[in-house]
Amino acid sequence: MKEVPVKIEHNKEWIVVKLGVGEDRMAFPAPINKEILFKSISDVAEKKNILIITVKTDTETVYKILSVEKALHILKKLILGSCNAYRLMAYFISPAIKGGVMIKEAQWEKGSVVVVKSGIWFTSETKQICVPVKDVADIELTKRDVQGKSTDIVKIDHLDTGEVSSSFVLCPLSTLQVLYNFLKETTKGIDMKGTELDSIDQQVAMLVYSGMDSHAIENMLNIPNKQLSAIYDKMLNLNLAEVVTIRREIQLNSKGVRYITDATKSQTN
């Protein structure tokens, strides 16, 4: 086994160890003393330079590994190639569209699509891109012009750093249909009945989607802040949105009023 210097979270602390890495397994030294087969890994996620893996044997155990980008790239390549996941060879572009604009320099990459519990991974020799399942907005089997020919692809709409983006997957049609069905099943938690929001709620959601802030929405729909806050709460409870900014309204107390009064007097004298 090769040894890779990493930090492992153990008992809520980060400890420096040399992780043993082989073709089909990795080994945590003391104080963890655990050997893990890649095929026993049921989930792979990443946050910045932290790799989060879930190992499923008799129980589920989560391990967090922190290291430099190059070391994590090698580790992810080995894990994603052998972990317990749905995978297929395919061509992909991720992302192909960002903020409604086609990315000019985006090109088809030859590699794999690996679907684990928490995300959809696009991997090639140089790229390792993960679209978290919770960020998927829609999955569509559609057609796209590829080298001047109308071709069937799977289009995945998802959030990428707050912007709506789209990724494309291309493979033989029979495999593409299987992938589409599998992805729809994996992301069925995002489907809704369509009756959860009334017409005003839906207008608010559309204006948020378009990038409007709360003050602009209140003016556009002529609704008070209290009503808008209630709609926001409904959307948050339905897991349709997340809080990015809390707008505070204040009023001066007696000390503040006295300060402004004295400041005004000093300016007129």
PyMOL commands that set and color helices and strands:
alter all, ss='L'
color gray80, all
select helices_A, chain A and resi 38-40+69-82+133-135+173-186+188-190+199-209+214-221+225-237+254-268
alter helices_A, ss='H'
color red, helices_A
select strands_A, chain A and resi 2-10+13-21+25-28+34-37+41-47+50-56+60-66+86-98+101-102+109-115+119-123+128-132+136-146+149-160+163-170
alter strands_A, ss='S'
color yellow, strands_A
deselect
rebuild
show_as cartoon
